[in-house]
């Protein structure tokens, strides 16, 4: 049986540095890979 290796990241950053934007963009990339859909981040 093969086990899936975790791919975790620890993000330490100051307020206003774009943490939420980064997390949303990464989540949309995962959705794009899984669902093979085009995703757009507004404001970019």
C-alpha positions in Angstrom: 0.0 0.0 0.0 1.4 3.4 -1.0 0.9 6.3 1.4 0.4 9.9 0.2 3.1 12.2 1.5 1.7 15.4 3.1 2.6 18.7 1.4 2.1 21.2 4.1 3.3 24.8 4.3 3.7 27.1 7.3 3.1 30.7 6.5 4.4 33.4 8.8 3.8 36.9 7.5 2.9 40.4 8.7 -0.6 41.9 8.5 -1.3 43.2 5.0 1.3 41.0 3.3 -1.2 39.0 1.1 -1.7 35.8 3.1 -5.4 35.5 2.3 -4.7 36.3 -1.4 -2.0 33.6 -1.5 -4.3 31.0 0.1 -7.2 31.8 -2.2 -5.0 31.6 -5.3 -3.5 28.3 -4.1 -7.0 26.9 -3.5 -8.1 28.0 -7.0 -5.1 26.3 -8.5 -6.1 23.0 -6.7 -9.7 23.4 -8.0 -8.3 24.0 -11.5 -6.1 20.8 -11.3 -8.9 18.7 -10.0 -11.8 20.1 -12.0 -9.9 21.1 -15.1 -11.6 24.4 -15.1 -10.3 27.9 -15.7 -10.3 30.0 -12.6 -9.9 33.8 -12.4 -8.8 35.8 -9.4 -10.6 39.2 -9.5 -8.4 42.2 -9.2 -5.4 40.6 -10.9 
